[in-house]
Every structure is written in structure tokens, then in C-alpha cells.
């Protein structure tokens, strides 16, 4: 991924030492560590990653059919689950 935007972040000294130590342990730069943490914390996915997720979803064996038959199947399944729970 090409990085075209730059940001300057000021960390308190203790936090900077802490993050730098983690970056060294993981053998990554401090910038890479911060990017990864931000992506993870805020749920960022690149366009390529979103397309991969869509492909996985397309391959799932999902129920398809007319709405009334799907509703009937869902009600039937929930009733069976309730009966098993009460037994």
C-alpha cells in the first residue's frame, strides 16, 4: 500500500518508549505499529480486503427462496429449537 499522507503525532515520553519497545519486539517500525493499531481499533479495511470479504460471503450456502417459504422455515426451526429446549 503506498503511503501518500503524512501525520505528525506527539506522544508523551513514557508512551513513546512503551510503543517503541513493542515495535522493536515485533520487528516493525513505530509508524507501522501505529497504523496497524489504528486499523484494528477503528475497523479499517482496504478496498482489496473488503472485496475479499464479499467473495467469502458470496460463497456461503445461504437460504434462498420466496419470502413466505423462508418465513415458514424459520418459524418451524425456531419451534423445533423451543421444543428441544423444553425437553
PyMOL commands that set and color helices and strands:
alter all, ss='L'
color gray80, all
select helices_A, chain A and resi 13-26+30-42+47-58+67-86
alter helices_A, ss='H'
color red, helices_A
deselect
rebuild
show_as cartoon
